[in-house]
Amino acid sequence: MTGRGHDGQGPPADRESPVGQPVIRGEPEVAGDEAVGFDPSDPESLELAADVVRRFSQNTAGAEDNVFMLRGAAACAALVRGEGSYKAAAERAGGEATVAFIRKWARVHDLPRSVRRYVALGRIAPTAAKHIARVSGEARFLLAWATLDHDLTVREVRAAASRINEGMSVEAALAEVGVELGQLTVSLEPDIYRELRRRAALDDVEPSEVVEAALVEYFERL
């Protein structure tokens, strides 16, 4: 179905929790006791962050999984905050940690919690998250959800993000990779499905319009 925003105002598109803290990585179903936090104001924690960034850039810090990459992203963001700039962070980390590398992964750490959660759970590839993080505002959410709903490849996400940053609308950018913005397939219980179809027929509208009206009412109650 294709839907519109219910009030034109969306949730924050940037991270709200403290930089370096394992909010998603600390959830039991994600990483449990494996979560590592970084405090930009603590010298020892900052030294750990620098070590993690250095090994992360060399791909020797651990298994290549989503939680590992989120940990590396957190270390990048904390190191930038602690050192005051991308350049200083890169110099502190050393190794193959360039300014560009640290900037890309720090942006991933800055993604809103709802998006980071899907990265941690393996639903959005970290390499795709890097490109989602390149865009700002509502576009971050729209691109992330389209990635989920349509199994976009990293190349497709990268292409869409580049077009959005060049001034193209999210809708047009996704159309370029064969995706209709807002299109979503849902599975319903037979009783709900039957009533949805019946109501749509009686009202002479498409089922998507009934669903959208119900969601608008639901979100307004929230």
Buried (B, 14 or more C-beta within 10 A) or exposed (E): BEBEEBEEEBEEBEBEEEBBBBBBBBBEEBBEEEBBBBBBEBEEBBEBBBBBBBBBBEEEBBEEEBBBBBBBBBBBBBBBBBBEEBEBBBEBBEBBBBBEBBBBBBBBBBBBEEBBBBBBBEBBBBBBBBBBBBBEEBBBBBBBBBBBBBEBBBEBBBBBBBBBBEEBEBBEBBBEBEBBBBBBEEEEEEEEEEEBEEBBEEEEEEBBBBBBBEEBEEEEEE
